[in-house]
Amino acid sequence: MVQSMTGFGATEKEGVRVEIRSVNHRFMDISVRLSPLLNEHEIPLRNMLKGKFSRGKFDVLISITGDARIKFKLNTGLAKEIYKSLSALKSELSIPGTIGFETLLNYRDLLVEGEPEYDISSLYGAFSEAMAQLEKMRLDEGKALAKEILGRANRLDSINRELVALSPEIIADYSTRFHERLKELLAGMEYDRDRVLQEIALMLEKTDITEELARIENHLKQFRKILADDDTIGKRLDFLLQELNREVNTIASKADDLRISNMAIEMKSEIEKIREQVQNIQ
């Protein structure tokens, strides 16, 4: 199915929130913002995105929303030194009583606060869910884009068929007008009739748009075929639009009839509208 490059997906799961936004881009561009505690997971998460999508600019925001667990570490070496020093002092000064754990707890440096720890076991599950939401939105928008693009492609095909039907009449009219004009210009003069007919044939060939119309028909057939593909199609569609635009420009330059000129202008307008929409297709 056709996939747009615009979308958004977000989920919060067991203390981890993931947001992923995407917009159109010529290639694959990923920006990730996350807690330093999650730095080691950045590359695997990037690879997950690359495995799911092929084009677009992605902005990823991952935050930890759960409570931290604080762990304390006992400085055993320091405890031994303090206990040893207190025992020696007790013996030397004949201090009554005992040196117990409660005594040692009065020394703050014995317990060292470690780095806060978070439960991030749900990180990859949350990321997968956000990607699924993003993909659904891109597919939904892609479906709407494809429908509108197909409608415009059908309009191009309709105009092209009108031109095909009109072309023989226009060529005949042009031939008659050109021949009559030559007769007026050459009235009373001697001229080589065969040479004049040859020149008329050359002029008619320069104004003949039959080949351009045939190529437009083939391009539109290929365009519809690509539009129905599941692969990455944006760049291929854009290339075909360039080819279509080239053929229409040629028709416009050859036009010696107001009807052809107007239809060429309408075709160029439709092509430009399709091109704007194709820019957002993966």
QUILINZI-V493393 format. One line per field, one symbol per residue. ss: DSSP state (2 for helix, 1 for strand, 0 for the rest). A space follows every 10 residues. Layout:
ss->???
This chain:
ss->0001001111 1110011111 1110000111 1111022222 2222222222 2200011111 1111000010 0111022222 2222222222 2220000000 2222200222 1110001000 0022222222 2222222222 2222222222 2222222222 2222222222 2222222222 2222200000 0022222222 2222222002 2222222222 2222222000 0002222222 2222222222 2222000222 2222222222 2222222200 10
